[in-house]
Amino acid sequence: MLDLLIVNGLVIDGTASPGFHAAVGVKDETISIHRGDVSDLEAVRVIDAAGHVVCPGFVDLHSHAGLTMLGAPHHDPKVRQGVTTELVGIDGISHAPFKTQDELHRYIWLDSGLNGYPPMPADWLSVADFLGKFDNSVAINVAYILGNSPVRIWSVGWNQRPATPAEIADMRAVTREAMEEGAWGLSTGLDYPPGAYASTDELVELSEESARMGGFYHTHTRASLRAQGLLAPWEEALEIGQRSGIPIHLTHYRQSAQGVGSHLDYLGLVEDARAEGMDVTFDCYTYPYSGTTIAIGLPFWAKDGGPERTMAALRDPDDRARMAAEISSDRLKDNWLTNFTQPQNKKYDGKLITDIAEMREQEPAEALFDLLLEENLGISTVGLGTNPHTLHAFVSHPAGMIASDAILFGEYPNPRTYGCFPIVLAEFVRAERHLRLPEAIRKMTSFPAQRLGLPDRGILRDGFKADIVVFNPDTVKTHATREDPHHYPVGIEYVIVNGQVVIEQGENTGALPGRGLRRGQPRT
């Protein structure tokens, strides 16, 4: 007898093939596909999916929920979108391995405006221990990628200096051990110290080690290289791939809001690399807004040594004057702030930095520095970061997939936190027809599963794991907006993770069937 049988739905299997009518069975977390008459099949439970699409669960290759999910395991903003697997540890900011709890806590603090806090104190050090925190404890599956920042902290420390040959050898060993414990590759966030202090040569060394173990390179590129040319940050990533042999994945890839250059230049870079035989892919989000910690705008020297150095710089008048002169003017306008925890600052949530400064009767930089001190660095920012007129070209490109880059806290988070995936179905497919539905589903299921290396998820196929979404293609929609982001989507009726129903008729059942997904053994 089957545990579950989904009948009368249009099965779109994740491969971009046209849909077909069949029943989807689930037994012991595993899928079976049944065509034709299924009246003789017995199941503990039957779901009638008439008028609905049945497809694989969505795989999000850019998640900032690795810490916050531990404190909010039902993970409603994402699982209600149909997300059943997420990759955490992106932007070079992963939270294992560390030598001591103190080092781990300091690192959580440094980027708290981007990744938030778990229930404290954090009680793991290794990749294996961290992945174990998710087993049957959260709503979705969690895959882990090793960030180069903790690798650098382990071997070099928090300071801005080149790594020695001995330290690079040690970093290679740390990378190898993390991969052996289940990491799926190497990530970098080359605007976030201390990982941003790594040279290209250093990253080639770590990438060689990860590639040997079957991993891929997932990168938020080095923005400072734009002074050398429009595409220089991404050209560095391709150089790392060429020299190390690692597959390259460019994350949150898009044309900037300023519209510098042509979006065809960006897409052409990927197309040309693929034509030359390189394994290059990218992901993009589906709203024009960017989002990160506002502390990203502080200069590297103010972070040279860790979060304590940053706090000291924010207190020192000379350092403040120097930071005010160096901080980008773009960071001080057209960006709103969120995630205020101090009662006296709640009134600023969702407001532009310039408006907050006016309320406080301060210059924008001075207001920002004071607020970072008061909020212990944990402020997030959202602003227009993508050219909305060319976004569809990235969303629909054959080498691209969908990923949310969602931050899951604050009163005014990026609306993509609640709407990244359903907006693809509602607007890019149904309303604007930039994509056919089967291809859109591929970009959210089998394609990211393939990039990650998942052997048995992302496709509805006999023997694959039972991560399933049932949605109404005519009504699926998101109401999440910049002004009112906290809205769950409509039209996503069922979400099934590892064979258990987590979302039923749009509501959370409270089930926590997720687990940490570990990469397999290295190739020989």
Disulfide bonds with the S-S distance in Angstrom:
none
